[in-house]
Amino acid sequence: MDYGEWTDDLAQTEVVEVGEVLLYVLHDVYQLDVEPSAAGFGAVISGHSHRSSVEDVHGVLFLNPGSAGQPRYGYPASVALLQIHGTYLDIQFVELEGVPL
């Protein structure tokens, strides 16, 4: 599901700049290879667990939007909407109905 030949051309990590905010994107947060606050990231966005969550760690938002596809482990299918206002990050989770377990 998460790995295979189809992932060969995908970057392992990506830095995205949106306005005044740097976002660090990777698949598995446990493979984080930088200190986000020291690097100046406003958020770390990851997936892997397919479970939606958000947590502030030393001023850095750690966001897992969940899984928009087939959910696992009984978690609902979900996505996250991230709105950026200057350096303020606002998160809204949206549960998706009708996605079969």
Rosetta constraint file for C-alpha pairs under 8 A:
AtomPair CA 2 CA 7 HARMONIC 7.96 0.50
AtomPair CA 2 CA 48 HARMONIC 7.49 0.50
AtomPair CA 3 CA 7 HARMONIC 5.94 0.50
AtomPair CA 4 CA 8 HARMONIC 7.11 0.50
AtomPair CA 12 CA 26 HARMONIC 6.15 0.50
AtomPair CA 12 CA 27 HARMONIC 7.21 0.50
AtomPair CA 13 CA 24 HARMONIC 7.18 0.50
AtomPair CA 13 CA 25 HARMONIC 5.57 0.50
AtomPair CA 13 CA 26 HARMONIC 4.65 0.50
AtomPair CA 13 CA 27 HARMONIC 7.58 0.50
AtomPair CA 14 CA 24 HARMONIC 5.93 0.50
AtomPair CA 14 CA 25 HARMONIC 5.11 0.50
AtomPair CA 14 CA 26 HARMONIC 6.66 0.50
AtomPair CA 15 CA 22 HARMONIC 6.75 0.50
AtomPair CA 15 CA 23 HARMONIC 5.66 0.50
AtomPair CA 15 CA 24 HARMONIC 4.74 0.50
AtomPair CA 15 CA 25 HARMONIC 6.26 0.50
AtomPair CA 16 CA 22 HARMONIC 5.77 0.50
AtomPair CA 16 CA 23 HARMONIC 5.06 0.50
AtomPair CA 16 CA 24 HARMONIC 6.50 0.50
AtomPair CA 16 CA 25 HARMONIC 7.64 0.50
AtomPair CA 17 CA 21 HARMONIC 5.76 0.50
AtomPair CA 17 CA 22 HARMONIC 4.56 0.50
AtomPair CA 17 CA 23 HARMONIC 6.21 0.50
AtomPair CA 18 CA 22 HARMONIC 6.41 0.50
AtomPair CA 18 CA 23 HARMONIC 7.63 0.50
AtomPair CA 18 CA 84 HARMONIC 7.76 0.50
AtomPair CA 19 CA 84 HARMONIC 7.96 0.50
AtomPair CA 19 CA 86 HARMONIC 6.90 0.50
AtomPair CA 20 CA 86 HARMONIC 5.93 0.50
AtomPair CA 20 CA 87 HARMONIC 5.90 0.50
AtomPair CA 21 CA 41 HARMONIC 6.97 0.50
AtomPair CA 21 CA 42 HARMONIC 5.71 0.50
AtomPair CA 21 CA 84 HARMONIC 7.85 0.50
AtomPair CA 21 CA 86 HARMONIC 7.52 0.50
AtomPair CA 21 CA 87 HARMONIC 5.85 0.50
AtomPair CA 22 CA 40 HARMONIC 6.98 0.50
AtomPair CA 22 CA 41 HARMONIC 4.84 0.50
AtomPair CA 22 CA 42 HARMONIC 5.58 0.50
AtomPair CA 22 CA 43 HARMONIC 7.03 0.50
AtomPair CA 23 CA 41 HARMONIC 5.68 0.50
AtomPair CA 23 CA 42 HARMONIC 5.96 0.50
AtomPair CA 23 CA 43 HARMONIC 5.03 0.50
AtomPair CA 23 CA 44 HARMONIC 5.93 0.50
AtomPair CA 23 CA 45 HARMONIC 7.16 0.50
AtomPair CA 24 CA 36 HARMONIC 7.93 0.50
AtomPair CA 24 CA 41 HARMONIC 6.58 0.50
AtomPair CA 24 CA 43 HARMONIC 6.29 0.50
AtomPair CA 24 CA 44 HARMONIC 4.75 0.50
AtomPair CA 24 CA 45 HARMONIC 6.15 0.50
AtomPair CA 25 CA 44 HARMONIC 5.89 0.50
AtomPair CA 25 CA 45 HARMONIC 4.79 0.50
AtomPair CA 25 CA 46 HARMONIC 5.96 0.50
AtomPair CA 26 CA 32 HARMONIC 7.65 0.50
AtomPair CA 26 CA 44 HARMONIC 7.75 0.50
AtomPair CA 26 CA 45 HARMONIC 6.43 0.50
AtomPair CA 26 CA 46 HARMONIC 5.11 0.50
AtomPair CA 26 CA 47 HARMONIC 7.54 0.50
AtomPair CA 27 CA 46 HARMONIC 4.95 0.50
AtomPair CA 27 CA 47 HARMONIC 5.26 0.50
AtomPair CA 27 CA 48 HARMONIC 5.70 0.50
AtomPair CA 28 CA 32 HARMONIC 7.35 0.50
AtomPair CA 28 CA 46 HARMONIC 5.73 0.50
AtomPair CA 28 CA 47 HARMONIC 6.00 0.50
AtomPair CA 28 CA 48 HARMONIC 5.20 0.50
AtomPair CA 28 CA 49 HARMONIC 7.83 0.50
AtomPair CA 29 CA 44 HARMONIC 7.96 0.50
AtomPair CA 29 CA 45 HARMONIC 7.90 0.50
AtomPair CA 29 CA 46 HARMONIC 5.70 0.50
AtomPair CA 29 CA 47 HARMONIC 7.49 0.50
AtomPair CA 29 CA 48 HARMONIC 7.89 0.50
AtomPair CA 34 CA 39 HARMONIC 7.23 0.50
AtomPair CA 35 CA 39 HARMONIC 6.15 0.50
AtomPair CA 36 CA 40 HARMONIC 6.25 0.50
AtomPair CA 36 CA 41 HARMONIC 5.25 0.50
AtomPair CA 36 CA 42 HARMONIC 7.79 0.50
AtomPair CA 36 CA 43 HARMONIC 7.75 0.50
AtomPair CA 36 CA 44 HARMONIC 7.36 0.50
AtomPair CA 36 CA 60 HARMONIC 6.88 0.50
AtomPair CA 37 CA 41 HARMONIC 5.82 0.50
AtomPair CA 37 CA 42 HARMONIC 7.54 0.50
AtomPair CA 37 CA 58 HARMONIC 6.85 0.50
AtomPair CA 37 CA 59 HARMONIC 6.97 0.50
AtomPair CA 37 CA 60 HARMONIC 6.15 0.50
AtomPair CA 41 CA 60 HARMONIC 6.71 0.50
AtomPair CA 42 CA 59 HARMONIC 7.48 0.50
AtomPair CA 42 CA 60 HARMONIC 5.15 0.50
AtomPair CA 42 CA 61 HARMONIC 6.26 0.50
AtomPair CA 42 CA 87 HARMONIC 7.59 0.50
AtomPair CA 43 CA 60 HARMONIC 5.22 0.50
AtomPair CA 43 CA 61 HARMONIC 4.40 0.50
AtomPair CA 43 CA 62 HARMONIC 5.69 0.50
AtomPair CA 43 CA 63 HARMONIC 7.10 0.50
AtomPair CA 44 CA 60 HARMONIC 7.22 0.50
AtomPair CA 44 CA 61 HARMONIC 6.22 0.50
AtomPair CA 44 CA 62 HARMONIC 4.86 0.50
AtomPair CA 44 CA 63 HARMONIC 6.15 0.50
AtomPair CA 45 CA 62 HARMONIC 6.08 0.50
AtomPair CA 45 CA 63 HARMONIC 4.83 0.50
AtomPair CA 45 CA 64 HARMONIC 5.87 0.50
AtomPair CA 45 CA 65 HARMONIC 7.85 0.50
AtomPair CA 46 CA 62 HARMONIC 7.82 0.50
AtomPair CA 46 CA 63 HARMONIC 6.38 0.50
AtomPair CA 46 CA 64 HARMONIC 5.15 0.50
AtomPair CA 46 CA 65 HARMONIC 7.60 0.50
AtomPair CA 47 CA 51 HARMONIC 7.60 0.50
AtomPair CA 47 CA 64 HARMONIC 5.20 0.50
AtomPair CA 47 CA 65 HARMONIC 6.73 0.50
AtomPair CA 47 CA 66 HARMONIC 6.38 0.50
AtomPair CA 47 CA 67 HARMONIC 7.59 0.50
AtomPair CA 49 CA 66 HARMONIC 7.45 0.50
AtomPair CA 50 CA 64 HARMONIC 7.63 0.50
AtomPair CA 50 CA 65 HARMONIC 7.71 0.50
AtomPair CA 50 CA 66 HARMONIC 4.42 0.50
AtomPair CA 50 CA 67 HARMONIC 4.84 0.50
AtomPair CA 50 CA 71 HARMONIC 6.72 0.50
AtomPair CA 50 CA 72 HARMONIC 6.65 0.50
AtomPair CA 50 CA 75 HARMONIC 7.56 0.50
AtomPair CA 51 CA 64 HARMONIC 6.78 0.50
AtomPair CA 51 CA 65 HARMONIC 7.26 0.50
AtomPair CA 51 CA 66 HARMONIC 4.44 0.50
AtomPair CA 51 CA 67 HARMONIC 6.92 0.50
AtomPair CA 51 CA 75 HARMONIC 6.29 0.50
AtomPair CA 52 CA 63 HARMONIC 7.61 0.50
AtomPair CA 52 CA 64 HARMONIC 5.01 0.50
AtomPair CA 52 CA 65 HARMONIC 4.81 0.50
AtomPair CA 52 CA 66 HARMONIC 3.93 0.50
AtomPair CA 52 CA 67 HARMONIC 7.58 0.50
AtomPair CA 52 CA 78 HARMONIC 7.06 0.50
AtomPair CA 52 CA 79 HARMONIC 7.80 0.50
AtomPair CA 52 CA 93 HARMONIC 7.71 0.50
AtomPair CA 53 CA 62 HARMONIC 7.89 0.50
AtomPair CA 53 CA 63 HARMONIC 5.88 0.50
AtomPair CA 53 CA 64 HARMONIC 5.11 0.50
AtomPair CA 53 CA 65 HARMONIC 6.71 0.50
AtomPair CA 53 CA 66 HARMONIC 7.36 0.50
AtomPair CA 54 CA 61 HARMONIC 6.82 0.50
AtomPair CA 54 CA 62 HARMONIC 5.52 0.50
AtomPair CA 54 CA 63 HARMONIC 4.58 0.50
AtomPair CA 54 CA 64 HARMONIC 6.39 0.50
AtomPair CA 55 CA 61 HARMONIC 5.75 0.50
AtomPair CA 55 CA 62 HARMONIC 5.17 0.50
AtomPair CA 55 CA 63 HARMONIC 6.76 0.50
AtomPair CA 56 CA 60 HARMONIC 5.47 0.50
AtomPair CA 56 CA 61 HARMONIC 4.57 0.50
AtomPair CA 56 CA 62 HARMONIC 6.14 0.50
AtomPair CA 57 CA 61 HARMONIC 6.37 0.50
AtomPair CA 57 CA 62 HARMONIC 7.05 0.50
AtomPair CA 64 CA 80 HARMONIC 7.93 0.50
AtomPair CA 65 CA 78 HARMONIC 6.60 0.50
AtomPair CA 65 CA 79 HARMONIC 4.93 0.50
AtomPair CA 65 CA 80 HARMONIC 4.71 0.50
AtomPair CA 65 CA 93 HARMONIC 7.13 0.50
AtomPair CA 66 CA 77 HARMONIC 6.70 0.50
AtomPair CA 66 CA 78 HARMONIC 5.28 0.50
AtomPair CA 66 CA 79 HARMONIC 5.88 0.50
AtomPair CA 66 CA 80 HARMONIC 7.59 0.50
AtomPair CA 67 CA 71 HARMONIC 5.90 0.50
AtomPair CA 67 CA 76 HARMONIC 7.95 0.50
AtomPair CA 67 CA 77 HARMONIC 5.24 0.50
AtomPair CA 67 CA 78 HARMONIC 5.36 0.50
AtomPair CA 67 CA 79 HARMONIC 6.43 0.50
AtomPair CA 68 CA 77 HARMONIC 5.21 0.50
AtomPair CA 68 CA 78 HARMONIC 5.14 0.50
AtomPair CA 68 CA 79 HARMONIC 5.70 0.50
AtomPair CA 68 CA 96 HARMONIC 7.21 0.50
AtomPair CA 69 CA 77 HARMONIC 6.47 0.50
AtomPair CA 69 CA 99 HARMONIC 7.05 0.50
AtomPair CA 70 CA 77 HARMONIC 6.72 0.50
AtomPair CA 70 CA 99 HARMONIC 6.22 0.50
AtomPair CA 70 CA 100 HARMONIC 6.24 0.50
AtomPair CA 70 CA 101 HARMONIC 5.91 0.50
AtomPair CA 71 CA 75 HARMONIC 5.95 0.50
AtomPair CA 71 CA 76 HARMONIC 5.99 0.50
AtomPair CA 71 CA 77 HARMONIC 5.17 0.50
AtomPair CA 71 CA 99 HARMONIC 7.64 0.50
AtomPair CA 71 CA 100 HARMONIC 7.60 0.50
AtomPair CA 71 CA 101 HARMONIC 5.75 0.50
AtomPair CA 72 CA 101 HARMONIC 6.92 0.50
AtomPair CA 74 CA 101 HARMONIC 7.29 0.50
AtomPair CA 76 CA 95 HARMONIC 6.50 0.50
AtomPair CA 76 CA 96 HARMONIC 7.27 0.50
AtomPair CA 77 CA 95 HARMONIC 5.78 0.50
AtomPair CA 77 CA 96 HARMONIC 5.25 0.50
AtomPair CA 77 CA 97 HARMONIC 7.29 0.50
AtomPair CA 77 CA 99 HARMONIC 6.53 0.50
AtomPair CA 78 CA 93 HARMONIC 6.78 0.50
AtomPair CA 78 CA 94 HARMONIC 5.45 0.50
AtomPair CA 78 CA 95 HARMONIC 4.25 0.50
AtomPair CA 78 CA 96 HARMONIC 5.26 0.50
AtomPair CA 79 CA 93 HARMONIC 5.92 0.50
AtomPair CA 79 CA 94 HARMONIC 5.43 0.50
AtomPair CA 79 CA 95 HARMONIC 6.66 0.50
AtomPair CA 79 CA 96 HARMONIC 7.55 0.50
AtomPair CA 80 CA 91 HARMONIC 6.63 0.50
AtomPair CA 80 CA 92 HARMONIC 5.62 0.50
AtomPair CA 80 CA 93 HARMONIC 4.43 0.50
AtomPair CA 80 CA 94 HARMONIC 6.04 0.50
AtomPair CA 81 CA 91 HARMONIC 5.74 0.50
AtomPair CA 81 CA 92 HARMONIC 5.12 0.50
AtomPair CA 81 CA 93 HARMONIC 6.29 0.50
AtomPair CA 81 CA 94 HARMONIC 7.55 0.50
AtomPair CA 82 CA 89 HARMONIC 6.73 0.50
AtomPair CA 82 CA 90 HARMONIC 5.77 0.50
AtomPair CA 82 CA 91 HARMONIC 4.84 0.50
AtomPair CA 82 CA 92 HARMONIC 6.67 0.50
AtomPair CA 83 CA 89 HARMONIC 5.86 0.50
AtomPair CA 83 CA 90 HARMONIC 5.08 0.50
AtomPair CA 83 CA 91 HARMONIC 6.50 0.50
AtomPair CA 84 CA 88 HARMONIC 5.81 0.50
AtomPair CA 84 CA 89 HARMONIC 4.81 0.50
AtomPair CA 84 CA 90 HARMONIC 6.39 0.50
AtomPair CA 85 CA 89 HARMONIC 6.45 0.50
AtomPair CA 85 CA 90 HARMONIC 7.91 0.50
